[in-house]
Structures are given as C-alpha cells and as structure tokens.
Amino acid sequence: MSSETALSPVTLALPSEGKPSLSVEVLPYGVTVHKLLVDIEGQIHDLLIGPEDAEDFSDKNHRFHNTIVGRYSNRIPTGKFNIERNGVKSVFESIANPGGNPAASLHGGPKGFDDVEWKVSVPAKATLFSEKELASLAGIESAVLFSHVSEDGDQGFPGKLLTEVVAALLPPKEKASVDGEKTIGSVLLVYRAKLVDGKKTVTPVNLTQHWGFNLEASIPNRDRTMLTVKNHLLDMKDATHIVEVDKNQLSTGKLLPVKGTPHHHGPKLIGERYPNPGYDHFYVFDRSAYDSVAAKSPGRVDLKDLSKLDLINQIIDLHKKKATPLADLSSERSGLKLSFYSNQSGCQFYSGIAVTADSSRKKIHGGEGILGTGNGYNPGCAAFFEFHEPLAAFLNPETSFSGNDTLLTSDELYNNWVLVDVKYRKPKGL
C-alpha cells in the first residue's frame, strides 16, 4: 500500500473567469494522472477512466491505469541479454511479472516506475534540463516536477538511473474559436533520464504514460454506449504500420502495413471493424509525419550538449504553430477532442480489453466508486495512447523509423515528451 503523501494529488489548473477551464490531478504514486477535468459551460467532464479513490490505483484492477511506465514500456522477452551501444557494454536480465506470462516482462517488471512514490518539487529544481529550458519552464504558471532514482539492478536493469518528469498545463494557442472549434488548453509531459553511477554503462530506457481516455463517460443522463469508446472517432492516418507480435505478444521484428485492415484509422470510428477482442497494438508513424513533429527533438542527446539544449521552447513553438497531430480522438456526442503530439516514433493503442467490472468506476462516470461490486468499467471503456519507441527496440531496431534502439549510455540524456491539446466544438443540436 502506498504512503499517504504518495496519494496526495498535485493539482494543476488553467484559470478561466475565476474557475479552472482545464485541470489535472497527478499523484506522486506512479506519476498517476488521476483526473483530467474540463469545464464546459459549467458541465464538468473527467476525460480519464480510473478509480474514485486514489488508494485504489494499487489494486490489481487498476494496475497501469494512467501511470508512468518504466524503465521499459510494453513487453520484452524474459532472459539475459548482452547489450552494447557506442562501445559501452553491460548485461541486462529482464524479469517476468508475477501471475503474468513467464515469457514476457511487462511495463518494467514486477515493480516498475508505476508502483513507486516519486519525489515532488518545482521545475526550477530539475537537473536534467538546461538553463534555457529552466527559464522556459519558469514561464509556465502551472507545472510540477517529479523525480525518482532507480538503483543499479532494479528489476534487472543495469545502471543507477535518475528520471525527472515535468507535468504542465499550457494555455490555449488562441482565445477565439477556429471554425467553431475552441482549444481549452494543453497537457504537457516531458520525461528526462540519465545514468548517474559515475561509471561507463548502458541500459534500456523506454518510458510512456499509460493513460486511458473516454470523452463521453461524463455526459449527464449517459447510456451504456457512452461507457465504451466505440463511437469515438480516431484519426491516426499517419500510422502506416503495426509491429507484428507472436503468441506471447512479443515483437517478431517485422512491421505489417495497416492499409486495408482494422488498424487503418484514417479516420474511422473505433467500433468500425473492431477486432476481437479489441485493440492492443503498437503503431509506427510514417517517417515524414514523425519528422515534422520530432526532428528537432531527438530521443537521446549527448550529455556534453545539455547546456545548449532549448527543447522546451521548441515544444512550445510547435504548440503555437499548429503542427499536424500524430493522433486525434474525438466525440460528436460530447464535442470534445484530443490532439496528440510526441517525439516518439510510435504509439501503443489499447482499448482496455483487460479492464473488468470489478474495477472502481468514478462517480462522475455514473459508477459507485467502489471496487469489486461489478459496477466498474468494462472492456472497450477507454482509448489508451502510449507514445514510446517500439517494443523491445533494442532487440528489433529495424521496427523504429527514428533509429532509436532505446539503449542509453552514461554519456547520454534520455528525452521523451507528449503534448495533448484539449478542444471543444459545440455538438450538433445543442
């Protein structure tokens, strides 16, 4: 069970006429985004599924719901691996999760980054950002820093790893509506990591946020169809391939084209040609689409260049210049829309196929907020978007168009970010 401080939320908010138009609550436990609240003309929407009470995130029914995942996202084979980058070598031994598939290590192993308490501070205390970047962060009114040290050998990973995560809210790009659509604000997550052993080593690092969205669950007088995302429209037209997996859901090292399959979201309703039992696939973005967003924000940076970095400003500039999103999720019924940007070369899209009714459903979503009553969420209740490099990219580098094999040496800085624009268009008939 987590400590009381781990479950005390950090609230970030954008003010609008005396009340938040957009706010998030983030727990130090697993950097868990407990709530993403939008105020639409006095109607509050919580866009994330999850339990009513923060303490229930430690229950098996809510493992990985809205948390950070690390040190390594997704599934990698269990076993011992000799790894090398730039002449630096080490040995990595991945560990299976208790009660899981013994052939796979999932989301960082038995006790990953999702299951630890992170230290909370202000962005000015960050050590993995340049002076220019700290100045940029100082200009953001609503931001917080989370940090964690993973010791050498933690879950089988070599090297002592310091990780810092900045969570922030950005005000809208424009105050007025554009073609009837208004941007309410944006959520920004920036992940940095560095080996701090003081010795030459190399380790796999591949972080993400495992958050699940439903844009209709908070609609008053909802019906059961609003507790699924099958009527949500997904536009991920620049995702041209998925990673092929074997019977253990491990990468085969091959990419499969999505054209002509249910995985071609170009755009389409999620429920259209819905596969059985649902979506749990890694999508690789077209190189040109990826480059348009991420070319100036590499996933690894030489530490000697840290003082020269100004990547936060580049993200803010991208935010202002209306770049093409890598993914759009929208609902006609609520009028809400999320636009995703990232410097990662792909995204795991998961439709919550393992979610059970024994989970706790938030009261704002019509639930009782109690575990084990059968009144929780069901499979298909959310769209999880986990931006990271392809699963086991250090074993299958050919699956990553970015060329990032997810190996980090003691001479490098890990750099990963995701930006989510929250938008609203008044639904037809209202």
N, C-alpha and C positions, 0 to 999 in steps of 0.2 A: 504494500500500500504506500502511496506517495505521501510526503510530508504536507503539512498544512500550507507552507509557503509555496510549494510546488503547484498547488491547486488554486492559488490566489491569482485571479486574472489581471493581466496588464491591459488596460483599455486605451485604445487609440481612437480618436474621433475627428471628423471634419465638421466644423460648426456651420450651421445654416439657419439664419434668423433665430438664433438663441437655442437651437436644438441640433443634434447631430443628423446630418443627412446620410452619412456613412460612418460606421464604426465597426471595430473588430475587438474581440476579447481573445487574448493569447495567454495560454498557461505556460509557466516555466517548465512544467512536466511535459517533456517531449516537444517543446515549442508547438503546442497544440492550439490550433485556431478553433476555439470553442464556438464562437459566434461571428457571423458576418451579417451585420444588421443594416438594412436600408430603410429609410423613412420616405415613403411616397405619399405625399399629401395626407400625412397623419396615420397612414397604414404602415405598420412595421412588418418587414419581411426578414426572416433569417434564412440566408441562402445556403447554409451548410446543414447537412444531417448530423446527428450525433445525440448523445445523451443529454437529459435535462441537467443533471448534476455532474460537475466536473470530476468528482471522485469515481464515477462510473467509466471513465476512459481507461482505467486499469483493468476493467473486466474483459474477459476473452471476447465478448460480443462486440466490443468497440476497439479492439486492437488495431492500430494503424489508422484509425479514423481521424483525419485532419491533422496528423502529426508530421513532424520531420521524419525522414527515413535515412539511416546511415549506420555504419560507414558506407554501406553499399546497397543501393536500391535494387529492388526486383530479385530475381532468382539467379544464383550462381551454383555450379556443381560443388558438392562437398568433396573434400580431399586436400592434399598438399600440392602446392604449386610453386615452382621456382620462377620468380618474376624479375624482369630487368628492364630498365629504361636509362638511356644515355650512359651505359656502362655501370650503372648502380644496380646492385643485386640484393635480393632478400628472398625469404621463404614465407609463404602465406598459406595457412591451413584453415579453410572455411569450416564452419560448424553447422550441423543441421538444427532446426528448431524443434524443441520438444513437442511431440504429438504430431509433427508435420512429416513431410516426405523426407526420408533419410537420404535421398539422393540430392536434395537441394537445400541450400541455405537461403532463407527468405529475409529480405529487408534488413540485412546487417547481422543476422544471427539471433540466438536466444534472447539476448538483452541488448538491443540496439539503441540508437540515439532516441528513439521514441519512448523508451522506458527509463529515462534518467531525468533528474532535475537539472535544469540549466540555470546558470547564474544570470541575473538580470542587472543591467546597467544602462547608462546613457550612451548613445553612439559616440560621443566625444572620447570615451574610454577605450574605443576599439584600437587594436594594434595591427590589424591586417588590412588597413585602409591607409592610403597616402594622405598627406596634409591637405592636398587639394580636395580629395574625396571627403575628408572630415569637414572641411569648410562647406562643401555641398550639402552634407547631411545636416550640418548646423542650421542650414536654411530651410529645413523641413520641420514644421512645427510639431508634427505628430509622428514620432519614431521611437524605437526602443532597440536595445542591443541584448542579445542572448549569447552566452559563451559556454563552452564545455571542453574539458580536456579528456581525451580518450587515451588511456595508458597503453604502452607498448604491450602487445599480446592480447589486448581486449578483443574478445570474440574471434581470436586467431589472427587478427590483423597486425602486421609489423609496424613499429614506429609509434612514438608518442605524438598524437595529433591534436592540435588546438583548432577548434572550429568556432567561428563567430557568425551569427545571423542577425542582420538588421531587418526589422519589420517596420514598415512605414506606410502612411496614407498620403497620397498626393491629391491636391485639389484638381478640379476639372480643368481640361485644356481650354474650354470656352464656357462662358456663363450661359449663353443662349442655346436653344435647341438648334440642331442642324438637321434639316429635312425631317423635323418632328421628333428627332432622337436627341436626348439630353444625356451628357456624361455627368454622373453624380460624383465620381471620384475614382481613385485607383488604389489598389493594394500592391505594394512592392515588397518582395522578399529577396535579399541578397545574401548568398552563402559564401563564406571565405574559409579556407583551411590551410594549415601549414604544419609540417613536421617540426617538432621542437626538441628532439632528442639531443641535438648537438653533435650528431654523427651522420655519416652518409648512409641513407637507406631509401627505400622506395616502398610505397603502399598503394593499394587500390582505393580510390575515393570516388563515389558517385551518389550525390545527395539529391533529395527531392522533397516536396511537400505532398503528402498523401491525402489530399482533401477532396471531399465529395459534395457536389452541388446539386440542389434541387430548387428551381426558380418558381415553382408553383405550390409547394407544400404549405406556405403561409397564407395562401389566399383564403379569405373568410368563406364560410359555407362550402368548403372544399368537398370534392367527392373523391372516391378511392383512386380514380385515374390520375389525380394530381399528386399522388404519393409515388408515382413512377416518373421516369424521365423519358418515356417512350414518345410523348408528344412534344418533347423539346427538339428544336432544330439544331443540328450540329453541322458546322461548316469547317471542315479540315481538308479542303481541296488540295492543299499543297503537301499533304501526307501521301506520298506516292507508293510506299511500300510498307509492309509489316515484316517483323522478324519471325521467321519460321521457328517453331518450337517442337520438341519431341514429347513423348508421353509424360515426362516429368516436368513439362513446361519450361524446359531449359533450351537455350538458343542452339540451333543446329549450325549457326554461322551463315545461313542463307537468308536472302531477302525475297519476299514474294510481292509481286505487283498487286495493287488493290483494285485496279480498273476491272469493272465487271463483277465485283464481289460486294458483299455487305459492308466491306471495310472502306468503300469509296464514299466518303462523306463530302459530297461536292456541290451544294449541301443536301442533306436529307434529314427527315425525322429519324430519331434514334430507333424508334419502333419499326421503321420500314425495313423489311428483310432482316429482321432481328435474328441473329444466330442463336442456336441452342448451345449452352444455357444463357448466353449473353456475351458481353464484350469483356475481354481481359487480354488485350493485345498491345504490343509495342509498335507504334507508328513512326516511320522515319520520314523526315521532311525532305522535299526536293532541295537540292543544294543551293539553287538560286534564291529560293524563298528563305532558307536558313541564312544565307549570306546577307540578304537585305536587312535582316534584323540583328544578326550577331557577329558580322565580320570584324567589327572593331572592338569586340568584347570577348576575347578568347577564354576558353575554359581553364587554361593554365597560363601562368605568367612567370617569367624568370624573376626570382626574388630581387635580383640586383636592379630590376626596373620598377620595383614597387613605388619608390619615391616619385616616379614620373607619371604614375597612373592618374587618370581622371575619368574612370569608367562610370562613376555615378552621374556625372554631368552628361555623359553620352546616353545613359538610360533616360534621363530627364529630357534631353533633346529629342530622343526617339519618341517619347511620350507626347511631346509638343508637336512633332511633325506629322502625326497621324500615319505612322507606318502601317503596313498591312499586317493584321494579326496572323499568327500561326493557327489559331483556332477561335471560333465564335460559337458560343452556346446561347440560345435564346428561346423565349417562350411567348407565343402570341397571347396566351391567356393572362399572363401577369404583366406583359410588356417589358420584362426585364431581359437584359442581355449582358453577357460577359465576354470580353475580348482578351485573349491571352497572347503574351509576347515572352520570349525567352532566348537565351543564348545557347540553349541545349539543342542537340540535333534531332531529338525525337521526344515522344510522349507516350506513356502507357495510359491508354483509355480503358477504364474499368467501370462497368455498370453495376457494381455492388452485388455480384452474383452470389457471394457467400454471406451476405447480410441475412440475419434471421429475425423472426418476430419476437424472439426473446431479448432483443436489444431494447434499449430505452429510447422511446421517441419523444422528442421535445414537445412541450405543451403547445408551443406556438404552431407546431405541425399537427395538432389535433391528438397528440398522444397523452398518456398518463404520466410520462416521465419516470416510469418505474421499470426496473429490469425484471425479466422472467415472467411477465404477465401475458405474453402473446400479443401485446398491443404495440409492439415495436415496429421497426421498418421491415420491409421485405426485399427480396432480390429485385434489382431494377429500380431501386429507390433513388439512386444518385448517379451522377456522372463524375467520376474521379479523373482528374487530369494531373498526371505525374510527369513533369518535364525533367528528363535526365538523359544521359547517354545510354545507348543500347545495353541490354542485359549482358553481363559478362563480357564487356567490350575488350577487356584485357586479354581474353581468350579468343575473341572474334572481332578484331579491329576492323575487318572489312565491312562490318554492318554499320559503321559510323561514317557518314559522309563528311563529318567535321574533321576526321582524322584523330580524334581524341580517344586513346585507348584506356583512359581513366586511371592510368598509373601516375602517381605524383612522387617526385623525388624531393629530397631535403633542400634542393636548390630552387624549388618552385612554389608558387602560390596557386591554390585552387580557387576558381572564380565561377560562380553559377548564380543566375538570377531569373526571377519570373515576375512579370508585371501583369496585373489584371485590371482592365478598365470595367467599371460597373456603369451600365447605361440603362435608360428607361425611355420607352415610347408608349404613349397612352394607348391601351388596347382598343380595338375597333368596337364600337357600340357603347363606349363609356363616355 
